[in-house]
């Protein structure tokens, strides 16, 4: 039933209006006009213009209903309780319209007027005022024999209450007359099918609820109470909060209470008792200022302190609550506030208000403001509207000399939304008037005119409005009529000198790219507690080690008991390990030689450096390929040796990173084939040196035919093919695979590649060792052969380094656990590769680059007649 409260209000009010006939049209084919049966008796302010904008504001915050009968004339409603901020809201709209009229760039040659009505915080009055704006208050106006015409107002700014806006939009929306609210936040108003002409310059409650949930989550408040007003504003929030709180922060509501309208001290006493007995230290209030005034009277009476209040935008900036009397209870309140703006010139405009200078129609409202401000009254007093008491007003009183919140423009929040709403309507009208005939957006490319304007045509332009205020905020509406949401987060601070300050401590906003963002400056927040720290608000504390949570029957999920675990232990799965408290199984850490750790980064950098040096040396040799130093002892083998060394450096990268099936299979095969190719080239070069020396002796020339260029390439190919066959047989029979090793550490998983076949791995290494040993022996025998540049010495030294590294590798590899075994193998590959590269090509590059005079055939052969130049 409560879910349909807004709809119920609409029909009940509409029925009341018909029964008591405040507005009822009659038309006749014999008449050329449409008549109003009776006018509403409303408190309003008016200013003529070419185009009129309507406004609905809460200038009084209560009313007294007259006794209505079917036979008697209805009496005028009595509005009481003058509200200076509400009157300032109305004056802000008047100021904005005056400012637009002075702007030569916006709506030139068009003068805006206004009709502003007081809703007296009463639904029937607000609804009546909205109908008056939609239909007009004149006794007689030409409509060509029907009750159809352009509405007297182009759009309505208001209403401030969600329920009022729902009721008004349900009816006015049928005619597509735009309503732009500055304070109605109910998320239900975003329903475009039900409210097609509703817009607002304040964010929806759906966003405000999410903002509050983020604040609760920031301070780990999982246990809170919720107080809401008994209207659509509060009831829709209740549904959103109950779902969002559990979904986004894992919190629960300790209680949800509905604050009554009107004077109901018994119900307020019951609600405060609930708050007092609850363990929740955080209280969230989605209600109106009048509700908080009544609630705090009971809170003070029962002296309920030690609560952290969270305020909705409806009362965050309520000055009437920011008093020394209430700060012991409300100090430290965190509130969601409407975005603050600045309106230059507004205060000067307010100071110019005077009961004598205003026109006779508007002076009535200004007089009420004057009487309230100066505690006086004009004679005779206006019937039904004047507050009791006071001296006689002279009209000579000076607003500058009186303390009134009406003139306080330092914290313009609802006013800023009103200002934006008026400008949105003005910019939409401006775009409408800029339409060129034949290029319009309507049928046959037609344009709308002010004289024949249909409300839906104006809505077309209002939906597309986009402008930036002088304060720097962009204003536009989405497909639901909502603006881009942004709220300030305010903190009520009680200063040491007794002063009160409402401090901005952050903001929450939504953007298309980043979504919802909460920015909170915790160091600026005042906490109204002895500890000066945020309170702790949980239903049940976290369970200590050795215990588990047991849900309390009938309680929210945040409330639980801590029950000791049984003494029986269970084994964790293989990939899990017992926590330090031994109360649950946690995933084991994983370990492998990663690219992101320092060791992996260093090895990767060294590997790439070696490959780069090989490329540089190869480029040097290609550039100087015609010189004797490069051509000596088969330059083709030197090029092939450099390529194989580069592959040796690069294959070490396969040992770094998370082991996978293809890297495990490829790493040892690539390593084995690359090194056999390298050592085969060295072996053939050594054999050529010996063959050339032997051929230099009498009768030894026949041996050279076995060491031509073709034979050298063939020997390298055959020796490398043997290693390829070994690798193929290994991979086919028992391929290396990735493995999760849990034997090294109980609490850690070591990712590694198991070789599959130890024999295959041993044969691969053994074959490399055999070729290396053979190369070393042959080079050692040829080390003293006569030549100015005997390469056999370099080969001997390089193979000595190579063999020493790999002999040391075997015991180091076997004794290294986990990722360190891979690191040892990579280190061995890099060390032996650098040894071969520097020993074989370092001296040659030195002569080529820095001693070119020694890079001649004569210099190379100067120490003897022996020739070792083959091509």
Secondary structure by P-SEA (a helix, b strand, c coil): cccaaaaaaaaaaaaaaaaaccbbbbbbcccccccccccccccbbbbbccbbbbbbbccccccccccccccccccccccccccaaaaaaaaaaaaaaaaaaacccccccbbbbbbbbbccccaaaaaaaaaaaacccccccccccccccccccccccccccaaaaaaaaacccccccbbbbcccccccccccccccccccccccaaaaaaaaaaaaaaaccccbbbbbccccccaaaaaaaaaaaaacccccccbbbbbbccccaaaaaaaaaaaaaccccbbbbcccaaaaaaaaaaaaaaccccbbbbbccccccccccccccccccccbbbbbccbbbbbcaaaaaaaacccccccccaaaaaaaaaaaaaccccccccccccccccccccccccccccccccccccccaaaaaaaaaaaaaaaaaaaaaaccccccccccccccccccccaaaaaaaaaaccccccccccccccccccccbbbbbbbbcccccccccccccccccccccccbbbbbccccccccccccccccccccccccccbbbbbcccccccbbbbbbcccbbbbccccccccccccbbbbbbbbccccccaaaaaaaaaaaaaaaaaaaaaaaaaaaccccccccccaaaaaaaaaaaaaaaaacccccccccaaaaacaaaaaaaaaaaaaaaaaaaaaaaaaaaaaaccccccccccccaaaaaaaaaaaaaaaaaaaaaaaacbbbbbbbcccccccbbbbbbbcccaaaaaaaaaaaaaaaaaaaaaaaaaccccccccaaaaaaaaaaaaaaaaaaaaaaaaaccaaaaaaaaaaaaaaaaaaaaaaccaaaaaaaccccccccccccccccccccccc
